């Protein structure tokens, strides 16, 4: 059990064109959303399709690759770690965010 770690692997489609932020430190940050789909049959035998949305962030070189090659609708495979964080919004309300910090990406259909 000591070899288990925080690791997420997903294959899905980008729900939007990635948002790229160039920080004053010179680092790049990419923010994007990934849709994964699951299909199953319900008790009546009907096919049901469920979509889950995942918030992704990537830094540095990975963010640069995302900026150069990816756009809305692309199919990708990612590997990363699950991160939970919280912050206060401009109205002083506490907000909770769960996102996947991407450290590897595989483009399934590349740039069109």
C-alpha positions, 0 to 999 in steps of 0.5 A: 500500500505504500506505493499508492499515490495521488494519480489521475488518468483521463481520456476525453474532449476539451470543452473549451479553447484553453485559457493561457495566462502568462505570469509576470514570473515568465511562467505559463498557466493553462486552464481548460475543461475536459469532458469524459463520457460514460454510456450504460443501459438503464433498467428499461434497456435504454442507452444513457450517456452521462458526461462528467466535467473536469477542471484542468490546469497545466504549468510551464512547458505543458502549458506551452504545448497546450497553447500551441496545439489544442483547441475546443473539441480535441480528444486528449489523454492526460495524467496528473494529480487531484488537488483541492484548494479554497480561496475567498472571492471578491465578496468574501465568500469562501470558494472550494475548487477541485482540479487536476494538475496535468503533468503529461498530455497525449494528443489523440487527434492533434491540431486541425 
